[in-house]
Amino acid sequence: MEDTETMKNLCLKTRPRNNPYETWVAGSWTWLVLKKYQADDRKAGARWFCFVTSPFCPDGELGDCYAADIMGEAVRIVKEVAA
């Protein structure tokens, strides 16, 4: 495995909402990860650019989120790949 200092960030390009890199869910909250600013999500201060829907904003809003906050509370939804 490569050292985290030399890992290439494969999620640096911003994606549209209908094709996020990852989807995370916690109750009625959903985070669509559209961009990651660094390759290592475990780094202190790691940020993601997300489209977030919640009871407070059911239509959703765009913004930066701390990866640790999302990973600590939510579950990653894995898309099934058609054979």
N, C-alpha and C positions, 0 to 999 in steps of 0.2 A: 504494500500500500504506500502511496505517496505521502510525503510529509505535508502537513496542513499548510505550511508556508509556501509550498510550490504547487498546491492543488489549483487547477483551473476552475474558475467559476462558470459553470455551465448554465446558470440561471440569471445571468447579468442582463440579458436583453428583456425588456418589458413585453409581456404577452397580453393579449386581449382577455377580457373577463370570461369569454366562452371557452378559453383554452389555458387555464392556469397551470402552473408547475405542480402545485399541491392544493388540496382542499382539507381544511381542518374544521371540526365541528365540536361545540360544547353547548349542549342544550339547544336554545334557540339562536345561538350565535354561530355564524359561519364566516370563515376567513378563506378567501381565494388568494393564494400567493401568486402575484403577477411578476415579481422580481425579487431577487436576493442580492444584497449589496456585497456579500462576501461568500466564500466557498464553505467555510466552517460555521455551521449554525450554532455550535456550542461556545463560540467565542463570546466573551463579555461584551455586551452592547451590540450584538448581531441584530441587524434590522432587515425586515422584509417590507416590500411595497405590496399592500393588500387591498382588496375590495371586501369590505366587511358589512354583513347584514346582522341586525340585532333587533330586539323589541323596541329599542330607542330610535332606530333608524331602519325601518323595514325595507325601504327602497335601496339601502346600502350607501356607502360612502368610501372614497379612496383615501388612503393615507399610509404612512409608515407605522410599523408595529415592531415591538421587540420580539424576536423569535422565542426567547426564553419564556415570556409571558404566555404566548400561544401554546408552546409545547408543554408547559407545566399544567395547563388547564384543559386542553382540547385533545381530541383523538384525530389522527390523520386518516382520511378516507382514501382507500386505495382503489383506483379504477381497475376494473377487470378488462383484460385485453382479449379481444375476440380471436379465436384460433383460425 
